[in-house]
Structures are given as C-alpha cells and as structure tokens.
Amino acid sequence: MKKIALSILALSSSLSFAGTMGPVCNPDNVTVPCTSTAWDLGVQALYLKPTYSGNQYQYNFLGYSTSGDSIHFNKRNDDWNWAFRLEGSYHFGTGADINVNWVHFDHEFTTPGISYVSLISGNTLNFAYDKIALHWNAVNAEFGQHANFGLFKDIRFHAGVQYTYLKRGNFAPLSIFNPNTGITTPTYNRFNQKFSGAGPRLGMDLIYNFTNAFAVYGKFAGALIIGDSETNDTSGVPPVSYASTLEVIPELEAKLGLTYTHNLSRGTLIADAGYMVVNYFSVFDLPQLTSSATNLAFQGPYAGLKWIGNLA
C-alpha cells in the first residue's frame, strides 16, 4: 500500500511540474495623463515632391525622343519644392486635445520646349514650353485622446474632419506642322482640374520614448473626402470640354519621425523632423473616354518646432 501511495505521489508531482507555466510577463498598464490645461503652436517646413500614378503619359511625360529603335519619353519637370504646415492645439482634461492644422503647397513647374512627331496623328508638335501650376491646401480639425501604455509607449487616437483643395493647371503654347498639307498652325494646350471637398478623418500617433527628451513616432491617418471634381479643357484645338461630378476620394497619409523635447522656464519646446507621404486616390480625371483617373501623392522630409504653454 505504501508503494502504491509513493507511486501516485511521484506521478502527480511530475504532472504538476510538467504543467507549470514559465515566467509570466505582466502587460503594461494603460493610463491617461493627469488633468492639465495647455495650448500649443507649431510650424513645419516641408520639402515635397508631387507624383502621379494611374495615367503615366498624360501627367508625367511630354513628348519623346528616339535613338535607333528605342523611344525615350521626356519627363515633365515636377521636382522637389517647399511647403509649410501650421498647427495649434488646446489641451484639456486627462490627455484630451483639440487640434487644427493646415498644409499649404503652391508652386509652378516649367518644362523646356521640345519637338517630336505625334505617334497618333503623325504631325510634328513644337512646344515652346510646358507649365504646370499645382495648388494643395489641406485643413484638419480633430479631437484627440492621449493614452500611456507603460513607461515608454504612448498612443494618441484622433478623429475629425479634413477639408481638401487641389488644383492643377497646365498651359503649353505650341505649333503643329501637318506634313500632308505643309501648314503650320499655332495653338496651345490648356487644362484646368480641380477638386475640393471635406469628409471624416481617423488616425493614430504611435510614440516610443527613449528618454525624457528623445522619442520616435509613426503617425497614420485616413480620410474619405466628399466633394466636387471639375475638369476644364479650353485648348486651342477643338473640341473644348468641361466636366463636373460629385466624387468620394480616399486619402491616406503616414509619417515617421523623431522628436527632441526641451523644457523651458515657461512651457516646453519640441523639435520635430521626419518623412511624410500623403496620397489622394483617383483625384484627377480627364473627360476623354481613353483617359483614366490618376492618384496624386506628396512625399518628402520635413522639420519644425512646437511650443507648448501650460495654462494651469
């Protein structure tokens, strides 16, 4: 009987040991900041490059050149240019805030003249130059809530509305030589495309604090912009065309960056630098049946300063 009892005890001990869990990691506590009241003002310089996708030849190239059996399409000049971003926030309660920010991009791009034979008509096109004027304004009004996930990780959830204004104008004087008639006709290309609207926007800011001063972040947001899309073709060569329609345009944006925080005698100064990408899907279209819509994206580095002043 004693041997049976010892056998059962040994078996139960081994089963107990085999079923014991290893070291358990306690999850970080989720907390919110203490009650405070503050406001902030910030400014950023952005160095952005606009890019188009979805209608490559129409938006990215002007004519072509040949070398033997190869055709090289001439890229339009749409290089990097400066923009700015302004923001202001009111902080209240336990990590809540109301933020308003504005991004502004306004620039003209000029591509030098080029001559080439049209692959469609066979006429020789002589462009004096090709000018693109691109305007972008985006205003976001959002309500945010900050949460702490342990000592080093923070997340700011936000929801609000975005207003977007996009306008692209194209003007190019040219002459068209018809080899069949021997006649040269002076004319011009002129297209104007515009989209403006507003819609809901959601996002989150993921922050990891290395120290009290340095932190890295990833910021992500998306919006559905409901607005009016217009296309107006008043080129010198008929037919003149105009189209206007109500569109729902998806927008996605992402930022990766680094911040440095310095406490002042009055308030806090934050230096911020990173890289951003913003994409509007199928935002520009042409009335011709053969032309597809194009996405418009802005990408590039940025840097700025923000000052936070406590009210209590």
C-alpha positions as CSV (number, residue, x, y, z in Angstrom):
1,M,0.0,0.0,0.0
2,K,2.9,2.3,0.8
3,K,4.5,1.6,-2.5
4,I,1.2,2.5,-4.3
5,A,0.9,5.8,-2.4
6,L,4.5,6.7,-3.2
7,S,3.9,5.9,-6.9
8,I,0.8,8.1,-7.1
9,L,2.6,11.0,-5.3
10,A,5.6,10.8,-7.7
11,L,3.3,10.7,-10.7
12,S,1.3,13.7,-9.5
13,S,4.5,15.6,-8.8
14,S,5.8,15.0,-12.3
15,L,2.5,16.0,-13.9
16,S,2.4,19.2,-11.8
17,F,5.9,20.1,-12.8
18,A,5.2,19.4,-16.5
19,G,2.1,21.6,-16.5
20,T,3.7,24.6,-14.7
21,M,3.9,27.8,-16.8
22,G,7.2,29.5,-17.3
23,P,7.9,33.1,-16.4
24,V,4.9,35.4,-17.0
25,C,5.3,38.9,-18.4
26,N,2.9,41.4,-16.9
27,P,1.3,43.7,-19.5
28,D,2.0,47.4,-19.3
29,N,-0.7,49.4,-17.5
30,V,-2.8,51.6,-19.7
31,T,-3.2,55.1,-18.1
32,V,-4.1,58.6,-19.1
33,P,-2.1,61.8,-18.2
34,C,-3.0,63.8,-15.2
35,T,-5.5,66.6,-15.6
36,S,-3.9,69.7,-17.2
37,T,-4.7,72.6,-19.4
38,A,-2.3,73.9,-22.1
39,W,-2.1,75.2,-25.6
40,D,0.5,74.9,-28.3
41,L,1.6,76.5,-31.6
42,G,3.7,74.8,-34.2
43,V,5.3,75.4,-37.7
44,Q,7.0,73.0,-40.1
45,A,8.9,73.4,-43.3
46,L,8.1,70.6,-45.8
47,Y,10.2,69.7,-48.9
48,L,7.8,67.8,-51.1
49,K,7.7,66.1,-54.5
50,P,4.4,65.6,-56.2
51,T,3.9,62.3,-58.0
52,Y,1.2,60.9,-60.3
53,S,0.2,57.3,-60.9
54,G,-2.6,55.8,-62.9
55,N,-2.2,57.9,-66.1
56,Q,1.6,57.9,-66.6
57,Y,1.9,59.5,-70.1
58,Q,-0.7,62.3,-69.5
59,Y,0.7,63.6,-66.3
60,N,4.4,62.6,-66.1
61,F,5.7,63.0,-69.7
62,L,5.8,65.5,-72.5
63,G,6.8,64.1,-75.9
64,Y,9.6,61.7,-76.6
65,S,12.9,61.3,-78.4
66,T,14.2,58.4,-80.4
67,S,17.6,56.6,-80.5
68,G,17.6,53.8,-83.1
69,D,14.7,51.6,-82.4
70,S,14.3,52.9,-78.8
71,I,11.8,55.6,-77.7
72,H,12.7,57.7,-74.7
73,F,9.8,59.7,-73.2
74,N,10.6,63.2,-72.0
75,K,9.8,63.6,-68.3
76,R,8.0,66.7,-67.1
77,N,9.8,68.9,-64.6
78,D,7.9,68.3,-61.3
79,D,10.8,68.4,-58.9
80,W,11.0,69.0,-55.2
81,N,9.5,72.2,-53.8
82,W,8.9,73.9,-50.4
83,A,5.6,73.9,-48.5
84,F,4.6,74.6,-44.9
85,R,2.4,73.3,-42.1
86,L,0.9,75.4,-39.3
87,E,-0.9,73.9,-36.3
88,G,-2.5,74.9,-33.0
89,S,-3.9,72.8,-30.2
90,Y,-5.8,73.2,-26.9
91,H,-5.1,70.5,-24.3
92,F,-7.6,69.8,-21.5
93,G,-8.8,67.1,-19.1
94,T,-6.9,63.9,-18.9
95,G,-5.0,63.8,-22.2
96,A,-7.7,65.2,-24.4
97,D,-7.0,67.9,-27.1
98,I,-8.5,69.8,-30.0
99,N,-6.1,70.3,-32.9
100,V,-6.3,72.4,-36.1
101,N,-3.6,72.2,-38.7
102,W,-3.1,73.5,-42.2
103,V,-0.8,72.3,-45.0
104,H,-0.1,74.6,-48.0
105,F,1.7,73.8,-51.2
106,D,1.7,76.2,-54.2
107,H,4.2,76.0,-57.0
108,E,4.7,76.2,-60.8
109,F,6.8,73.7,-62.8
110,T,8.1,74.6,-66.2
111,T,9.4,72.0,-68.7
112,P,11.6,73.4,-71.6
113,G,10.4,73.2,-75.1
114,I,10.6,70.0,-77.2
115,S,9.7,69.0,-80.8
116,Y,8.5,65.5,-81.7
117,V,6.3,63.7,-84.1
118,S,2.9,62.6,-82.7
119,L,2.5,58.9,-82.5
120,I,-1.2,59.3,-83.2
121,S,-1.6,61.9,-85.9
122,G,1.9,61.9,-87.5
123,N,2.0,65.7,-87.1
124,T,5.1,67.5,-85.8
125,L,4.5,69.2,-82.4
126,N,6.8,72.1,-81.4
127,F,6.3,73.1,-77.8
128,A,7.7,76.4,-76.7
129,Y,7.4,75.3,-73.0
130,D,5.0,73.4,-70.7
131,K,3.9,75.0,-67.4
132,I,2.2,73.1,-64.6
133,A,0.7,75.1,-61.6
134,L,-0.2,72.9,-58.7
135,H,-2.0,74.0,-55.5
136,W,-2.8,72.0,-52.4
137,N,-4.4,73.0,-49.2
138,A,-5.5,70.6,-46.5
139,V,-7.1,71.7,-43.2
140,N,-7.7,69.1,-40.5
141,A,-9.8,69.7,-37.3
142,E,-9.6,66.8,-34.9
143,F,-10.3,65.7,-31.4
144,G,-7.5,63.6,-29.8
145,Q,-7.1,61.4,-26.8
146,H,-3.7,60.5,-25.4
147,A,-3.1,57.2,-23.6
148,N,0.1,55.8,-21.9
149,F,1.0,52.2,-22.4
150,G,3.6,51.7,-19.7
151,L,6.6,54.0,-19.2
152,F,7.8,54.3,-22.8
153,K,4.9,53.8,-25.2
154,D,2.2,56.4,-25.9
155,I,-0.7,56.4,-28.4
156,R,-2.8,59.4,-29.4
157,F,-6.1,58.4,-31.1
158,H,-7.8,61.1,-33.1
159,A,-11.0,61.7,-35.1
160,G,-12.2,64.7,-37.0
161,V,-12.8,66.2,-40.4
162,Q,-10.5,67.2,-43.3
163,Y,-11.1,69.9,-45.9
164,T,-9.0,69.5,-49.1
165,Y,-8.5,71.8,-52.1
166,L,-6.4,70.6,-55.1
167,K,-6.0,72.4,-58.3
168,R,-3.8,71.6,-61.3
169,G,-3.4,73.9,-64.3
170,N,-1.5,73.1,-67.5
171,F,-0.6,75.6,-70.2
172,A,1.7,74.9,-73.2
173,P,2.0,77.1,-76.3
174,L,2.9,75.1,-79.4
175,S,2.8,74.9,-83.2
176,I,1.5,71.9,-85.2
177,F,3.0,71.1,-88.6
178,N,1.0,68.9,-90.9
179,P,3.3,67.1,-93.3
180,N,0.4,66.3,-95.7
181,T,-0.7,69.9,-96.2
182,G,2.6,71.6,-95.3
183,I,0.7,74.0,-93.0
184,T,1.9,75.1,-89.5
185,T,-0.8,76.0,-87.1
186,P,0.0,78.0,-83.9
187,T,-2.1,76.9,-80.9
188,Y,-1.9,76.0,-77.2
189,N,-2.9,73.3,-74.7
190,R,-4.8,74.5,-71.6
191,F,-6.3,72.1,-69.0
192,N,-7.6,73.0,-65.6
193,Q,-8.5,70.4,-63.0
194,K,-9.8,71.0,-59.5
195,F,-11.1,69.0,-56.6
196,S,-12.5,70.5,-53.3
197,G,-14.4,68.8,-50.5
198,A,-14.5,67.6,-46.9
199,G,-15.0,64.4,-45.1
200,P,-14.3,62.3,-41.9
201,R,-10.8,61.5,-40.9
202,L,-9.4,59.0,-38.4
203,G,-5.9,58.2,-37.2
204,M,-3.4,57.4,-34.5
205,D,0.1,58.6,-33.4
206,L,2.3,55.8,-32.1
207,I,5.2,57.1,-29.9
208,Y,8.1,55.4,-28.2
209,N,10.1,57.5,-25.7
210,F,13.7,56.5,-25.4
211,T,14.3,59.1,-22.7
212,N,12.5,62.1,-21.3
213,A,13.9,64.1,-24.3
214,F,14.1,61.8,-27.3
215,A,11.2,59.9,-28.9
216,V,10.4,58.3,-32.3
217,Y,7.0,58.1,-33.8
218,G,4.8,56.7,-36.6
219,K,1.7,58.7,-37.4
220,F,-1.0,57.2,-39.6
221,A,-4.4,58.7,-40.8
222,G,-7.0,58.2,-43.5
223,A,-10.0,60.2,-44.7
224,L,-12.9,60.0,-47.2
225,I,-13.2,63.3,-48.9
226,I,-16.6,64.1,-50.5
227,G,-16.5,66.9,-53.0
228,D,-16.8,68.3,-56.4
229,S,-14.3,67.3,-59.2
230,E,-14.0,69.6,-62.2
231,T,-12.1,69.3,-65.5
232,N,-12.0,72.1,-68.0
233,D,-10.2,71.7,-71.3
234,T,-10.0,75.1,-73.2
235,S,-7.1,74.2,-75.5
236,G,-6.8,76.0,-78.9
237,V,-7.5,72.8,-80.7
238,P,-11.2,71.7,-80.6
239,P,-13.2,70.2,-79.0
240,V,-13.5,72.3,-75.8
241,S,-14.8,70.1,-73.0
242,Y,-16.0,70.6,-69.4
243,A,-17.0,68.0,-66.8
244,S,-18.1,68.3,-63.1
245,T,-19.1,65.4,-60.8
246,L,-19.5,64.5,-57.2
247,E,-16.7,62.2,-56.0
248,V,-15.7,60.4,-52.9
249,I,-11.9,60.4,-52.8
250,P,-9.9,58.2,-50.3
251,E,-6.9,59.8,-48.7
252,L,-4.1,58.0,-46.8
253,E,-1.1,59.5,-45.0
254,A,1.9,58.3,-43.0
255,K,4.7,60.0,-41.1
256,L,7.9,58.6,-39.5
257,G,9.9,60.9,-37.3
258,L,12.0,61.9,-34.3
259,T,11.3,64.5,-31.6
260,Y,13.5,66.2,-29.1
261,T,11.8,67.9,-26.1
262,H,13.4,70.7,-24.1
263,N,11.8,72.2,-21.0
264,L,11.9,76.0,-20.8
265,S,11.2,78.3,-17.9
266,R,7.8,78.9,-19.5
267,G,6.5,75.9,-21.4
268,T,8.1,73.2,-23.5
269,L,9.9,73.4,-26.9
270,I,9.7,70.4,-29.2
271,A,11.9,70.0,-32.3
272,D,10.5,67.6,-34.8
273,A,11.9,66.0,-38.1
274,G,10.7,63.2,-40.3
275,Y,9.5,61.9,-43.6
276,M,5.9,62.0,-44.8
277,V,3.7,60.5,-47.6
278,V,0.2,61.7,-48.5
279,N,-1.8,60.1,-51.3
280,Y,-5.2,61.1,-52.8
281,F,-6.7,58.2,-54.9
282,S,-8.2,58.9,-58.4
283,V,-8.4,62.6,-57.6
284,F,-7.8,64.0,-61.2
285,D,-9.6,62.8,-64.3
286,L,-9.9,64.0,-67.9
287,P,-13.2,64.0,-69.9
288,Q,-11.8,61.9,-72.7
289,L,-13.0,58.3,-72.7
290,T,-9.5,57.0,-73.2
291,S,-8.0,58.8,-70.1
292,S,-8.0,57.1,-66.7
293,A,-8.0,58.9,-63.4
294,T,-4.7,59.4,-61.6
295,N,-3.6,59.4,-58.0
296,L,-1.8,62.4,-56.6
297,A,0.8,62.0,-53.9
298,F,3.1,64.3,-52.0
299,Q,6.2,62.9,-50.3
300,G,9.3,64.3,-48.7
301,P,11.1,65.3,-45.5
302,Y,10.0,67.9,-43.0
303,A,11.3,69.7,-39.9
304,G,9.7,72.1,-37.4
305,L,9.2,73.4,-33.9
306,K,6.3,73.4,-31.5
307,W,5.9,75.4,-28.3
308,I,3.6,74.1,-25.5
309,G,2.5,76.6,-22.8
310,N,0.7,75.5,-19.7
311,L,-2.3,77.4,-18.5
312,A,-2.6,75.8,-15.1
